[in-house]
């Protein structure tokens, strides 16, 4: 709610069976910097606060939930992330 961070990347620790924060983006972080933090061969959950201008020139902001699941990640990992996505989204504040 305070928008202290631009982005947060979450990782599921399979052995400990918990979700941990892997990366926190500062307010000045760009979308390109955020996408560089997502691994090419592993799944992640992420939140990104996206600022944009409407066609009328009004500054707006939207918070996006991203379920990152590249084709090259392990099948087991994709299944774990897919099956826990709805529960994880319900636990987020706001």
C-alpha positions as CSV (number, residue, x, y, z in Angstrom):
1,X,0.0,0.0,0.0
2,X,2.9,2.4,0.7
3,X,4.7,1.5,-2.5
4,X,8.1,1.5,-1.0
5,X,9.4,-0.8,-3.7
6,X,9.1,-0.9,-7.5
7,X,9.2,-4.7,-7.6
8,X,9.4,-7.8,-5.5
9,X,10.5,-11.2,-6.8
10,X,9.5,-14.3,-4.8
11,X,11.0,-17.8,-5.0
12,X,9.5,-21.1,-3.7
13,X,12.1,-23.0,-1.6
14,X,11.0,-26.5,-2.4
15,X,12.9,-28.2,0.5
16,X,11.6,-25.8,3.1
17,X,8.2,-25.6,1.5
18,X,8.0,-21.8,1.8
19,X,8.0,-18.7,-0.3
20,X,10.9,-16.3,0.2
21,X,11.7,-12.8,-1.1
22,X,14.6,-13.1,-3.6
23,X,14.8,-9.5,-4.9
24,X,13.4,-6.2,-4.0
25,X,13.5,-3.3,-6.5
26,X,14.1,0.3,-5.5
27,X,11.5,2.9,-6.5
28,X,13.8,4.2,-9.4
29,X,14.1,0.7,-10.9
30,X,12.9,0.4,-14.5
31,X,10.9,-2.4,-16.1
32,X,14.0,-3.5,-18.0
33,X,16.0,-3.8,-14.8
34,X,13.2,-5.7,-13.2
35,X,13.0,-8.3,-16.1
36,X,16.8,-8.8,-15.9
37,X,16.2,-10.2,-12.3
38,X,13.9,-13.0,-13.6
39,X,16.0,-16.2,-14.2
40,X,15.9,-17.6,-17.7
41,X,15.4,-21.3,-16.6
42,X,13.5,-21.0,-13.3
43,X,10.0,-20.1,-12.2
44,X,9.2,-17.1,-9.9
45,X,6.3,-15.0,-8.7
46,X,6.8,-11.2,-9.0
47,X,5.0,-8.0,-8.3
48,X,5.7,-4.9,-10.4
49,X,4.4,-1.3,-9.8
50,X,4.0,0.1,-13.3
51,X,3.7,3.8,-13.9
52,X,2.2,5.1,-17.2
53,X,0.5,8.0,-18.9
54,X,-3.1,7.7,-20.2
55,X,-3.9,9.1,-23.6
56,X,-5.3,12.1,-21.8
57,X,-1.9,12.7,-20.2
58,X,-2.9,11.6,-16.7
59,X,-0.2,9.8,-14.6
60,X,-1.5,6.4,-13.4
61,X,0.0,3.4,-11.7
62,X,-1.0,-0.3,-11.7
63,X,0.4,-3.1,-9.7
64,X,0.9,-6.3,-11.6
65,X,1.2,-9.9,-10.3
66,X,3.4,-12.0,-12.6
67,X,3.7,-15.8,-12.6
68,X,7.0,-16.3,-14.4
69,X,7.3,-19.8,-15.8
70,X,9.7,-20.1,-18.8
71,X,9.4,-23.0,-21.2
72,X,12.9,-24.1,-20.2
73,X,12.2,-24.5,-16.5
74,X,11.8,-28.0,-14.9
75,X,8.3,-29.6,-15.2
76,X,8.1,-30.2,-11.5
77,X,8.9,-26.5,-10.8
78,X,6.2,-25.4,-13.2
79,X,3.7,-27.7,-11.5
80,X,4.5,-26.4,-8.1
81,X,4.2,-22.7,-9.1
82,X,1.0,-23.3,-11.1
83,X,-0.7,-25.2,-8.2
84,X,0.3,-22.6,-5.5
85,X,-0.4,-19.5,-7.6
86,X,-4.0,-18.8,-6.4
87,X,-3.2,-19.4,-2.8
88,X,-0.2,-17.1,-3.0
89,X,-2.2,-14.3,-4.7
90,X,-4.8,-14.5,-1.9
91,X,-2.1,-14.0,0.7
92,X,-0.9,-10.7,-0.8
93,X,-2.0,-7.5,0.9
94,X,-3.9,-5.4,-1.6
